[in-house]
Amino acid sequence: MTLDRLLSPKTIAIIGGGAWCVSVAEQARKMGFAGAIYAVHPKQKPLAGLPSYASIADLPEPPDACFIGVNRHATLNVVAELRAVGAGGAICFASGFSESDQEDGSGSDLQTQLVAAAGDMPILGPNCYGMINYLDRAVLWPDQHGGAGVDSGVAIVMQSSNMAINVTMQQRGLPIAAIVCAGNQAQTGMAEIGAHLLADPRVTALGLHIEGFNDIRAYESLAQDAARLGKPIVALKVGKSDQAKAATVSHTASVAGNDAGASALLKRLNMARVDSLPTFLETLKLLHFAGPLASTKIASISCSGGEASLAADTAFGTPVNFPPLSDSQKTNLRNALGPMVALANPLDYHTYIWRDTEAMATAWAAMMEPHLALTLLVVDFPRADRCSDADWDCAIDAAGLAKSRSGSVVAMVTTLPENLSETIAARLIAKGVVPMLGLREAVEAVAAAASFTAPASTPVLMPTPTAPAQTVNEADAKAALHGYGLRIPISAQAAAPSQAADLASAIGFPVVLKGEGIAHKSEAGAVVLNLASPQAVADAAQAMPTERFLVEEMVTGAVAELLVGVVKDPAHGFVLTLGAGGTLTELLGDTASLLIPSPRDQIETALGTLKISALLRGYRNGPAAHMPAILDAIEAVQNYVLANAQGLEEVEVNPLICTPTDAIAADALLRRQ
């Protein structure tokens, strides 16, 4: 199945007669679509001045792309007829399919029938607005849009039609090559659409607005295509606040959840995730004009100390940083600015040289050195409806000169998004300077543009069907994981306090006593540590709300405690969560998530992002944990999951006690069907 004819049509057919269909015809003409536009209506009503054919069979040729503007039931027949005549594809505008299941249970059945009717003819939707190809001036769009034809640009695929309309209205200087709505993705998914768009040499980057992943394998294929083509992908993935994620008996599920899986998947796919629509557009713009950035090391230049401080604070807590000035930067800046300016990065160059274009260009170029990925020139322009911006021409010209002399990546950024017009953006672009709207958005765009590495070469372990699960007792859970190499303490199970005391003597003191069959043992008072005598063991057992016990050797010499957990996420696969363990798990919220399988080096990198990693490395001259043993333990858990995925819902080791010589699972949980 190819999308060539549907997304780059030479002929268009519009089926239906309502206001939406009229708008499709009008927008196609307005864009200057050069091909034939056919209208189809059973009563042959003219459509926006076009004569109508009574049926699809009457059309003079099979149309390349069709907009179906009839109700959901009639859409099924229209799709079947288009397929029969050899049409190139169709946009199914009607709603009332799977997205309406909560109100109308027949929606999914109708969607299944729609896919069957389409066969190998590609369709977008249903519940889909359409597409705009600004490269070929081809439009099937039932509303106004704010874009214009371009020779190259970024492609955007969105699940939300209304958000797609809003994106076409952007005034940020972002050249959009194409925007496509995916709707319900009944047949053709966002990944397939994105792969087709990326293959066009005129498309420089791809933006995806994702509500949910419908086909992980298709996204993995898209990621490989993007890597082969050297074209970056930016994702605006919604769902961080989803309250529907299932609660389970473990800590792992509460700290992993669906969004952790989504983040881990996007990172694995080498897609830069952003959290807002403005940052989404600014990142795509930066990538279009500059490509992926080599690092997050940048410089900021402004004529105000307030702006310099704001730039520094905006980047605080992000991967973006302002490295100290090099000796050559200091020398060149001092020669350009004289002794009255305090040299730093971010730089406040004062206003001494304002209006002196040559002096501004010299000073700005002095800051631009090869070790920087980007230089931000902070300039807010006056509003054109009430003020004159003529006095700011020097900044535009100086930016262009500094760019040409240094060969660096240069962006002019405003502190307020509205303080740079589309007209000024065009002037900056003509000089090779990237116009960026909003300091916060610019910093976030830099972080995203510098985050690309390479997609994972190993496919994600796909989630298995979900069914009711049972919690395996701790001793059996540990034994199962021990079979894959996880180190566990010496232990024994007891059915009475007296037996627990006898087993403790055999193991050797001190010991740990745990009550079995209790979730969240610490909260229930079912864990007692450092018991040093048989009587202490018997007394502790007597006080617990259970009659079954686990007696274990007491692991000493802990440097840190870790959480190692795996939760099956039905949308993304098996999520491996690493974090601060023991009682700190929920208190600190210090976690990192990966998808299984993940290689050892990425697991080690993820551990290094944790706050608790300082303890693992040896905090304040304390002993360091044995990192090979920790990695062995995590890989043992991963190997168990890989070998036992069918029926597995969850695994948790918490805490994994990390010592200078070992890593031992003090507690373990398994939930299986």
LINGI-V217061 format. One record per residue. NEAR is the number of other C-alpha atoms within 10 Angstrom. Layout:
{{NEAR} {NEAR}}
This chain:
{{10} {14} {20} {15} {18} {26} {27} {20} {25} {17} {22} {30} {24} {27} {24} {23} {22} {11} {13} {20} {25} {21} {18} {26} {26} {21} {21} {21} {16} {12} {18} {14} {20} {14} {14} {11} {20} {22} {29} {25} {18} {13} {11} {16} {17} {15} {24} {16} {11} {15} {15} {23} {20} {15} {16} {24} {14} {11} {16} {9} {13} {20} {26} {21} {30} {28} {29} {28} {24} {20} {14} {22} {14} {12} {22} {21} {15} {23} {26} {17} {17} {22} {20} {16} {14} {13} {24} {27} {29} {31} {28} {28} {24} {19} {18} {20} {24} {20} {17} {13} {13} {9} {9} {12} {14} {14} {19} {17} {12} {18} {23} {14} {14} {26} {20} {14} {20} {22} {15} {14} {23} {24} {28} {28} {27} {30} {25} {25} {28} {29} {26} {28} {25} {23} {19} {20} {22} {28} {29} {30} {26} {22} {16} {13} {16} {11} {22} {16} {19} {16} {12} {18} {24} {24} {27} {28} {25} {23} {24} {19} {19} {12} {13} {21} {19} {12} {20} {18} {12} {17} {17} {22} {23} {26} {23} {31} {28} {28} {27} {28} {30} {30} {25} {23} {19} {20} {21} {19} {22} {28} {24} {17} {21} {24} {19} {16} {27} {23} {14} {14} {11} {16} {21} {26} {28} {28} {23} {23} {22} {18} {13} {13} {17} {17} {14} {18} {14} {16} {21} {23} {17} {23} {27} {19} {18} {24} {18} {10} {14} {15} {20} {24} {30} {26} {22} {20} {20} {16} {12} {13} {9} {10} {10} {8} {14} {10} {11} {13} {14} {20} {19} {27} {23} {16} {21} {24} {22} {26} {20} {22} {25} {26} {20} {22} {26} {22} {20} {22} {26} {23} {27} {24} {22} {21} {13} {13} {15} {20} {24} {23} {27} {26} {30} {31} {25} {25} {26} {23} {19} {19} {19} {23} {20} {14} {19} {22} {19} {23} {26} {25} {25} {23} {18} {16} {15} {11} {21} {21} {15} {16} {25} {18} {12} {17} {19} {13} {8} {13} {16} {21} {19} {19} {15} {13} {18} {12} {9} {12} {19} {16} {13} {17} {25} {17} {13} {19} {21} {11} {10} {10} {14} {14} {18} {21} {20} {25} {25} {21} {25} {16} {11} {14} {16} {16} {15} {12} {18} {16} {16} {25} {24} {21} {23} {29} {26} {22} {25} {25} {20} {11} {13} {19} {21} {23} {25} {27} {24} {23} {21} {19} {21} {17} {13} {12} {6} {7} {9} {11} {12} {10} {11} {15} {15} {17} {22} {19} {18} {23} {27} {20} {22} {24} {22} {17} {14} {17} {14} {21} {24} {28} {26} {25} {27} {24} {21} {15} {18} {16} {17} {26} {18} {15} {11} {18} {21} {17} {18} {21} {16} {11} {17} {21} {27} {29} {30} {30} {28} {21} {22} {20} {26} {27} {28} {23} {27} {27} {24} {27} {27} {20} {20} {21} {15} {17} {20} {18} {11} {12} {16} {19} {18} {18} {20} {16} {12} {15} {11} {9} {14} {12} {17} {17} {17} {21} {19} {13} {19} {22} {15} {17} {25} {17} {11} {17} {17} {25} {22} {23} {15} {13} {18} {17} {19} {20} {13} {15} {22} {17} {19} {27} {22} {17} {21} {28} {16} {11} {16} {14} {16} {19} {25} {21} {28} {27} {27} {22} {17} {18} {15} {13} {14} {14} {10} {12} {15} {22} {19} {18} {16} {16} {19} {16} {16} {21} {15} {15} {28} {20} {13} {22} {29} {14} {12} {20} {14} {16} {14} {18} {24} {22} {26} {25} {22} {21} {21} {11} {14} {18} {21} {24} {27} {26} {27} {27} {29} {29} {28} {30} {26} {15} {18} {26} {23} {29} {29} {30} {27} {26} {30} {27} {25} {21} {13} {16} {21} {16} {10} {13} {15} {19} {25} {21} {24} {25} {28} {23} {20} {18} {12} {14} {10} {11} {19} {15} {11} {18} {24} {15} {14} {18} {15} {21} {20} {14} {19} {25} {18} {15} {13} {8} {8} {11} {16} {20} {25} {17} {19} {14} {19} {26} {17} {17} {26} {24} {20} {19} {24} {24} {18} {18} {25} {14} {9} {11} {18} {14} {17} {23} {27} {27} {27} {25} {31} {25} {24} {29} {26} {26} {23} {17} {15} {19} {30} {21} {25} {22} {20} {25} {22} {24} {21} {18} {15}}
